[in-house]
Amino acid sequence: MPMNPADIEGMIKAAMPDAQVRIEDLRGDGDHYAAYVTSSAFRGKTRVQQHQMVYEALQGRMGGELHALALQTSAPPEA
């Protein structure tokens, strides 16, 4: 069963409360999403580490309920 975009967003925000998250259903099938995530938790992390943080937030659903997720991650600009 495909994941709901609100569930994906909720799981990411639960792991990174300050995250700004935007989810797009790329094919309209509930199986292929793009996630744009900005969080101060990413500051000082490599892109690979940032993506690993998002995958951890999804608690093992990648490859199962969530078939494909294109990620774009970033830290917010420093004030």
NORSULKA-V481776 format. One record per pair of residues at least 24 apart in sequence whose C-alpha atoms are under 10 Angstrom apart, sorted by sequence separation. I is the first residue (numbers start at 1). GAP is how many residues later the second one is. D is the distance in whole Angstrom. If there is no record, write none. Layout:
i gap d
I GAP D
I GAP D
//
This chain:
i gap d
13 24 9
16 24 9
17 24 9
47 24 10
50 24 8
5 25 8
8 25 10
12 25 8
16 25 7
47 25 9
48 25 10
50 25 9
4 26 7
5 26 10
9 26 8
13 26 9
15 26 10
16 26 10
47 26 7
2 27 8
3 27 6
4 27 9
8 27 9
9 27 10
47 27 8
2 28 5
3 28 7
5 28 8
9 28 9
46 28 10
1 29 9
2 29 6
3 29 10
5 29 10
45 29 9
1 30 9
2 30 9
3 30 10
5 30 9
45 30 9
42 31 8
43 31 8
44 31 9
31 32 10
42 32 6
43 32 5
31 33 10
33 33 8
41 33 9
42 33 5
43 33 8
31 34 8
32 34 8
33 34 8
34 34 8
35 34 7
36 34 9
37 34 8
38 34 8
39 34 8
40 34 8
41 34 7
42 34 9
43 34 9
30 35 10
31 35 6
32 35 6
33 35 6
34 35 5
35 35 6
36 35 6
37 35 6
38 35 6
39 35 7
40 35 5
41 35 9
43 35 9
30 36 8
31 36 5
32 36 5
33 36 5
34 36 4
35 36 5
36 36 5
37 36 5
38 36 5
39 36 5
40 36 6
16 37 9
30 37 9
31 37 6
32 37 6
33 37 6
34 37 6
35 37 6
36 37 6
37 37 7
38 37 5
39 37 6
40 37 9
15 38 9
16 38 9
30 38 10
31 38 8
32 38 8
33 38 9
34 38 8
35 38 8
36 38 8
37 38 8
38 38 6
39 38 10
40 38 9
15 39 8
37 39 10
38 39 10
12 41 9
13 41 10
15 41 8
16 41 8
12 42 6
15 42 6
26 42 10
11 43 9
12 43 9
14 43 8
15 43 9
26 43 9
11 44 10
12 44 9
13 44 8
14 44 10
25 44 9
26 44 9
11 45 10
12 45 5
24 45 10
8 46 10
11 46 6
12 46 7
23 46 10
24 46 10
10 47 9
11 47 6
12 47 10
23 47 10
9 48 10
10 48 9
11 48 8
23 48 10
8 49 9
9 49 9
8 50 7
22 50 10
7 51 9
21 52 9
8 53 10
20 54 10
19 55 10
20 55 10
19 56 9
20 56 9
19 57 9
3 58 9
8 58 9
3 61 10
4 61 10
2 62 9
3 62 6
4 62 9
1 63 9
2 63 5
3 63 6
1 64 6
2 64 6
3 64 9
1 65 9
2 65 8
//
